[in-house]
Amino acid sequence: MKPEKESFLFGYYLQSIRLEKKITLETVAEETRIAISNLTLIEKEDLESLPDSVFVKGFLRSYAKAIGADGNEAVRLYEARLNMESRLDEVGRVSPKSTLSPWRNLMLSIIAVLGLIALSLYGVSYFQHQTPLHEGTEISGDSENPPETRSANRNPSDTKTGIPPEALTKLVLQINALEDTWVKIIVDNQEPKEYNLRAGDQLEEEASTGYNLLIGNASGLEMKLNGESVAISGKVGEIVNIQLP
């Protein structure tokens, strides 16, 4: 069984090599420390359920290494699939506009014009039936109070209150490299950052909502979040994924 490299099926590429070599998913999961659920999503090519692409690429390389496949080829097929999906989305957003028939466009235009005419007639009728204040209309109630009085009597709950930006709690993540390792960080769902750290290197990242980290060596880092130590579960050389807080 030979994988079809020229297709966009990155999951089929890895699965076909795994089956050809009679390697089980459990064996791959044990060697790569990637959950079987994520390996299954990769083989099914479930793009919506897979994590951020920067993590998926790391998974693909580890999976390929475990079964003796080409990691770069797996990543290339994955990127090609993402590009294809992006083009399909763009076509889907544009095509509905082009399917409108001229007759439907004409009907929508007529409805819009009739709506404007109806609103204009209503506005003219409304203003014609208004009684000017100088023709003896009696003003009663709290309108006798000057504007300043009405403003002073307003319920405090009517005014909108907000939390100043300075009051928002900031998250500060401090990273200390104990051993040589790489780490990829997504801060507040923004573009991922990748660092190659050597023992003794230090790194600090601020966030408003949280972090998603992919660490190449579970024993290679020591981390603190707002001064509190963060536990990293894993063995030497194990790739781990951590969500904070």
N, C-alpha and C positions, 0 to 999 in steps of 0.2 A: 504494500500500500504506500503510495507516494503522495505527499501533500501537494495541493495545487497552489504553488507559490505566487502565481500571477493573479490570484483572486484577492479579495479583501478579507478572507476568512482567517484571521489570526488565531482564533480558538481552534478551528479545524486543523490548522497547521501544527499546533502543539499536541492536540489530542491524537492525531493520526500517527505522529512519531511515538507518542507514549504507548499507544495500543500496539504498534508494530514491534516495539521492544518489550511488550508485555509488562509494563510498569503500572502499578495501581496508583490511584489518586492518594491513597493513604501513605504510600511510600514517598510520593512527591511532597505531601504535606509535612511528613516527619522530617524530611531533609531540608525543606525550605522554610519551615515554621510558618507557612501560610495556611490559613484556615481552609478546610475542604470546601466550605461554602463559597469562598472567593475563587478557588480553583474551578469549581463548577460553573460559577458565573462567567469566568474567562472562557471556558470551553463552549458555553452556550452563547457567548458574545452578547450578554445582557448589559448593554452600555448604560441603561438608565439605573441599574442597581449597583454597578461597579463604582468604586470611589473615584476621587479626582485622578485625572490622567497621569499626573506625575507619580502617583502611587502605583497605578496600574502598570506603568512602564517598568517600575522596579520589580513588581510581581512577575511580569513576563520574562524579564532577564533571569530571575531566580528559577522560575519554572523551566525555562529552556536549558539552563545549566544543569539542572537536576536530571534531565532526560537526554542530555547530549545533543540538544538542538541549537540552532543559531539564534542567540538572543537579539542581535541586531535585526535579523530578518523578522522576528516576531513583532518587534517594536515598529518596524517599517510597515508591516501589514496592518497593525493597529492604527497607526497614524493615517494610513490611506483610507481605512474604514471611517475614521472621524471626519476626514475631509469630504468623503462621499455623503455622509449623513448631513454635514453642514450645507452642501450644495442642494440636497433634497429639501431641506428646510427652507432655503431661500426660494426655490422654485414653488414650494407650497404656499409661501406668503405672497408671491406675485401672481400666480396663476388665477386665483379667484377673481381678481379685478378684470382680467382679460376675458373671462367667460360671460360677463354681463352683456346681454344682447342690446342692440340699439333701442328696441321697443321698451325694454325694462328701464333703460336710462331716461327715455322720454317720459314714461309714467312717473318716475321719481321726480323729475323736474316739474311736471304739472302739479303733483301733490305739494311740492315745496312752495310753488307760486301761490296756490290756493290757500295754503296755510298762512303765508304772509298777508294776503288780502284779508283773510278772516281776522287776523290780529289787528290790522290797521282799522277795520270797521269797528271792532270792539273798542279800540282806544279812542276813536272819535266819539262814539256813543257815550263812553264813560265820562269824558271830559265835558260833554254838552250837558250832562245831568248833574254836574257838581254845582253846589250853591256857594258863591263867593262869600268869604267871611265878612266883608264890609256891608252885605245886604241884610244884616240883622241876625246873623247866625249867633246863637248864644253859646259861649264857651263855658263849660262847667267842669267839675271834678278837679283833678290835680293839675289841669292845664292852667289854673289860676296861679300856680306857683311858678316862679321864674325858673329858667333852666338850671340855675345853680342849685336850687332847692331840690329839684328832682334828682339831680346827679348825686347830691349828698345823701338822699334817702335810698339810693340803690343798694340792693342786697350785695354784700361782698362776694357771695357765691357766683354773681353774674360775671365777675371779672375773671378772665382766664389767667391761670398761674402755670408757670412752667419751671422745670428744673434747669438751672444754668448749666451750660456745658462743663464748667469747671467742677460741678458737683458730681459728675459721672465718675465712677470708680475705674481706674486704669489697672490693667493687668501687666505685670512686669515678670518676664521669664528670664532667669539667669541660667546660663549653660556653661559648665566647666568640663573640658575634655580631659578624661583620665587616661585614655588611650587614643591612638589614631583611629579616626572613623569619619564617615560622611553623614550628613543630616540634611533632610529637606523639610522646610517649614512653610506652612500656609498660615498667615496671620489675617484674622477677620475675613476669611474666604477671598483673599486677594491673590495676586499672582504668587506662585511658590518661589521660595528662595532656597538655594542649595549651597552648602558650605562643606569644604574638606578641612576637617580639624585635626590638629596634631596635639599630642599630650601637652597639657599646660595652657592651651588656647582657651579664651573666654569669650562669651557671646551674650548679648542682652537684646531682647525684643519686647516692645510694648504693644499691647492690643486692647481693644474695647470689649470684644465678645469672646475671643478664644483662639486656640491654636490647634493645628493638626500636624503631627510630626511623623516622619518616616526616618528611623534611625538605622544605620547600617551595622552597628555593633552595639548590642544591648548593654554590654558591660563597659562601654567606652565613654559614657557621659554621666555627669552628676548634674541634676537640675533642681532649681528652686522656683516656685511660683509665689510671688509676693512674700518672699522670705520663708515659705513653707517648703520642705523637701518633697520632691516628687519621686515616687517609687517607679523604677523601670524593671519590669519583669522580663527575664530572658537570660540566655547564656552568652558566653563569649562568641562573637562573630554572628550572632543571631539577628536577623532583621525584624524590627518591631514597629508597630504603628500605634501612636498614642494620641488621644484627643484630650485637650485641656480647655477649660477646667472640667 
